[in-house]
Amino acid sequence: MQAKQFSEEQIIRALKRHEAGEKVPDLCRDLGISKQTFHRWKAKFGGMEVSDARRLKQLEQENAQLLRLLGKRELEIEGMKHLLFKKMVRSGARKQAVRELVQGQFVSERRACILLGVTRSAYRRPSTRVDWTELRKRLIELAGERKRFGYRRLHMLLRREAFPVNVKRIYRLYKEEGLSVRKRIRKRLKGGMRRELRVPTRPNEQWAMDFTSDALADGRSIRTLNVVDTFTRECLAIEVDTSLPSLRVARVLERIIDERGRPEILVTDNGPEFTSRIFDQWRHQQGIEHHLIQPGKPMQNGTCESFNGRFRDECLNEHWFASLREVRIITEDWRHDYNHYRPHGPLGGITPIEAARRWDSLQSPTAPSANPNEILFNPVGSS
């Protein structure tokens, strides 16, 4: 049987009847309640009038409402603490924050949208953002393979793989994944007056040479002779040994000349290997002009200096060599990758081999008349 509901007036009237002398069992039988219910009424409403009972009920309702508001406010504060250190600049981040508040049962959807400044229509609208999961995954793989490549060079590699994205998209993904190239501190020389060098206008016209040094695992020092074509940026040779005297330098150049032909100019610094009598006699016999840069002005041989920096950063500093044979194998593999696969910014994102082939195609009789330099150094993506 469903319990009967009594108003405050009825309860106080029943208590007045008891005060007038009516016995509790008779009163309970008449009202259809138990003795426990009657004594509970007496403890709560004993000595009250009807107005007092109404006031008590009103206070209880207000108290319950305040408790509900306080509980909601505590939940809101707890939810906002949960989002305290999260960045919510973009609308997608704010929508995700609303979703977290609602799923965590901190506040309702309406209240969460008000707190975070998101309209409910915008929150419920499905996202049309493109999913770049595959591109992001490939970018991470390439960055792991090419640890010393920045986002611009990685963008060139991705363009080769037919990813239709611009460099700004790659930069955003690059930053989101926390990828970066650690900067290595290098000694900088003060700028000054530089001698103007004759700018090469074709392949095999001007070669630049320089040395780099490193050490094996057992502590022995090694040197590498790097020879670069300053027009196509192609690395012609990387000779490795514990010492490379003038006679060895001449022998390396003779080997390259047999394969490619004789250059017009050799650009070097003032090292003893390049200023010795043996090397001077050899280049006179070959009829090659020798251009020595000014002492203390390494950037007058800027093409080779740039190559040395990339070679040290991407090859020498990335490996631990156990023997000369291992050095020669690794450096030759790197040279092949440098010439055939590594994109070059000064060449417009193409490789030195592609630059040489493009030049050869321009020299054919059927080639259209055009400025060779504009075609060779056309940036990626421009017409």
Secondary structure, DSSP 8 states (H G I E B T S, - for coil): -------HHHHHHHHHHHHTT--HHHHHHHHT--HHHHHHHHHHHTT--HHHHHHHHHHHHHHHHHHHHHHHHHHHHHHHHHTTT----SHHHHHHHHHHHHHTTSS-HHHHHHHHT--HHHHHS-------HHHHHHHHHHHHHSTT--HHHHHHHHHHTT----HHHHHHHHHHTT-----------------------STTSEEEEEEEEEE-TTS-EEEEEEEEETTT--EEEEEEES---HHHHHHHHHHHHHHH---SEEEE-S-HHHHSHHHHHHHHHHT-EEEE--TT-GGGGHHHHHHHHHHHHHTGGG----SHHHHHHHHHHHHHHHHHT---TTTTT--HHHHHHHHHHHTSTTS----HHHHHT--TT--
